[in-house]
């Protein structure tokens, strides 16, 4: 733009900068239309036409959120790819773009024990302020074993958050 303001023609500017004259024409047009902002970033381009239609994408998202495959607890990229007749890379790309992580299940437990808050404070107090010359250990059950039914319904999978369920 500085060379153009000095009175040089597009061909002269192109030769000086070692670019095609068409490029100089594009730059000048963008400068006239958008000012300096038009030169600071590339112009938008149409890109490749998506090979997966928006309907298929919406169907995949709905199926991921609202159902589970037969004989499995959650969808895998391979299982969903077979179900939707698309590649597993496409499934992964769609899940990532929509913040879906069907393999992640977060658990929570709601206590119905009336003195629960007092017990919690006593336990946390041991960690925050342990007695002198004492060793504080924590022992928990095996989290992989689930012998009882769930006490409350879990929350479904949604964008940015995994599915949730109670521990028992």
C-alpha positions as CSV (number, residue, x, y, z in Angstrom):
1,X,0.0,0.0,0.0
2,X,3.0,2.3,0.7
3,X,4.3,1.6,-2.8
4,X,0.9,2.3,-4.3
5,X,0.7,5.6,-2.3
6,X,4.1,6.5,-3.9
7,X,2.4,6.3,-7.3
8,X,3.6,2.9,-8.5
9,X,1.4,0.7,-10.8
10,X,0.3,-2.8,-9.9
11,X,2.8,-4.4,-12.3
12,X,5.7,-2.3,-10.8
13,X,4.6,-3.2,-7.2
14,X,4.4,-6.9,-8.2
15,X,7.9,-6.9,-9.7
16,X,9.3,-5.1,-6.7
17,X,7.7,-7.6,-4.2
18,X,8.2,-10.6,-6.5
19,X,4.5,-11.6,-6.5
20,X,1.9,-11.9,-9.2
21,X,0.1,-8.7,-10.3
22,X,-3.2,-10.3,-9.5
23,X,-2.1,-10.5,-5.8
24,X,-1.4,-6.8,-5.7
25,X,-4.8,-6.2,-7.2
26,X,-6.4,-8.3,-4.5
27,X,-4.5,-6.5,-1.7
28,X,-5.5,-3.1,-3.1
29,X,-9.1,-4.1,-3.4
30,X,-9.2,-5.4,0.2
31,X,-7.5,-2.2,1.4
32,X,-10.1,-0.1,-0.4
33,X,-13.0,-2.2,1.0
34,X,-11.8,-2.9,4.6
35,X,-8.9,-0.5,5.2
36,X,-5.9,-1.8,7.2
37,X,-8.0,-4.5,8.9
38,X,-8.5,-6.1,5.4
39,X,-4.7,-6.6,5.2
40,X,-4.1,-7.9,8.7
41,X,-5.7,-11.4,8.1
42,X,-6.4,-13.7,5.2
43,X,-9.7,-13.4,3.4
44,X,-12.2,-16.1,4.2
45,X,-12.2,-19.0,1.8
46,X,-15.1,-21.4,1.1
47,X,-13.1,-24.6,1.9
48,X,-14.0,-28.1,1.0
49,X,-17.7,-29.2,1.0
50,X,-18.3,-31.4,4.0
51,X,-18.7,-35.1,3.0
52,X,-20.9,-35.7,6.1
53,X,-24.3,-33.9,5.9
54,X,-25.6,-31.9,8.8
55,X,-28.4,-34.4,9.2
56,X,-26.0,-37.3,9.7
57,X,-24.0,-35.2,12.2
58,X,-27.2,-34.3,14.1
59,X,-28.3,-38.0,14.1
60,X,-24.9,-39.1,15.4
61,X,-25.0,-36.5,18.2
62,X,-28.6,-37.5,19.2
63,X,-27.7,-41.2,19.1
64,X,-24.6,-40.6,21.3
65,X,-26.5,-38.6,23.9
66,X,-29.8,-40.5,23.9
67,X,-28.9,-44.2,23.5
68,X,-26.3,-46.9,24.2
69,X,-25.3,-49.7,21.9
70,X,-26.5,-53.2,22.5
71,X,-24.2,-55.3,24.7
72,X,-22.2,-52.2,25.8
73,X,-22.4,-49.5,28.3
74,X,-21.3,-46.6,26.1
75,X,-20.5,-45.8,22.4
76,X,-17.0,-46.3,21.1
77,X,-15.8,-44.6,17.9
78,X,-15.7,-47.9,16.1
79,X,-19.2,-49.0,17.3
80,X,-20.7,-45.6,16.3
81,X,-18.8,-45.6,13.0
82,X,-20.3,-49.0,12.1
83,X,-23.8,-47.9,13.2
84,X,-23.7,-44.7,11.2
85,X,-21.7,-46.1,8.2
86,X,-19.0,-43.4,8.5
87,X,-15.3,-43.6,9.5
88,X,-14.2,-43.7,13.1
89,X,-12.1,-40.6,12.5
90,X,-15.3,-38.8,11.4
91,X,-17.0,-39.9,14.6
92,X,-14.1,-38.7,16.7
93,X,-14.0,-35.4,14.9
94,X,-17.8,-34.8,15.4
95,X,-17.6,-35.8,19.1
96,X,-14.6,-33.5,19.6
97,X,-16.3,-30.6,17.8
98,X,-19.4,-31.0,20.0
99,X,-17.5,-31.6,23.3
100,X,-18.9,-35.1,23.7
101,X,-16.9,-37.8,25.6
102,X,-19.1,-40.8,25.9
103,X,-16.3,-42.9,27.4
104,X,-16.3,-40.6,30.5
105,X,-18.8,-41.3,33.3
106,X,-18.6,-39.2,36.5
107,X,-20.0,-40.7,39.6
108,X,-21.5,-39.0,42.7
109,X,-23.0,-40.1,45.9
110,X,-25.7,-38.4,47.9
111,X,-25.8,-39.4,51.6
112,X,-29.1,-39.8,53.4
113,X,-27.3,-40.0,56.8
114,X,-28.5,-37.2,59.1
115,X,-25.2,-36.6,60.9
116,X,-23.3,-36.8,57.5
117,X,-22.1,-33.1,57.7
118,X,-20.6,-33.6,61.2
119,X,-18.8,-36.8,60.1
120,X,-17.5,-35.1,57.0
121,X,-16.1,-32.2,59.0
122,X,-14.4,-34.6,61.5
123,X,-12.7,-36.5,58.6
124,X,-11.7,-33.4,56.7
125,X,-10.4,-31.9,60.0
126,X,-8.1,-34.9,60.4
127,X,-6.5,-34.1,57.0
128,X,-6.3,-30.4,57.5
129,X,-5.1,-30.5,61.1
130,X,-3.8,-34.0,62.0
131,X,-2.9,-34.8,65.6
132,X,0.8,-34.5,66.6
133,X,2.8,-37.7,65.8
134,X,-0.2,-39.2,64.0
135,X,-0.4,-40.9,60.6
136,X,-3.8,-40.3,58.8
137,X,-4.7,-42.9,56.3
138,X,-7.7,-43.2,54.0
139,X,-9.2,-46.6,52.9
140,X,-11.9,-46.9,50.4
141,X,-13.9,-49.7,48.9
142,X,-13.1,-51.1,45.4
143,X,-14.6,-48.6,43.0
144,X,-14.7,-51.1,40.2
145,X,-17.2,-53.3,42.0
146,X,-20.9,-52.3,42.0
147,X,-23.1,-54.8,43.9
148,X,-26.1,-52.5,44.4
149,X,-28.5,-50.7,42.1
150,X,-28.2,-47.0,41.7
151,X,-30.1,-44.9,44.2
152,X,-30.8,-42.0,41.9
153,X,-30.9,-41.5,38.1
154,X,-27.8,-40.1,36.6
155,X,-27.5,-37.1,34.3
156,X,-27.1,-37.8,30.6
157,X,-24.0,-37.0,28.5
158,X,-24.0,-33.5,27.1
159,X,-21.5,-31.0,25.6
160,X,-18.6,-30.4,27.9
161,X,-19.7,-32.8,30.6
162,X,-19.6,-36.6,30.9
163,X,-22.5,-38.8,32.0
164,X,-23.1,-38.9,35.7
165,X,-24.3,-41.7,38.0
166,X,-24.5,-42.4,41.7
167,X,-22.1,-44.9,43.2
168,X,-24.9,-47.0,44.6
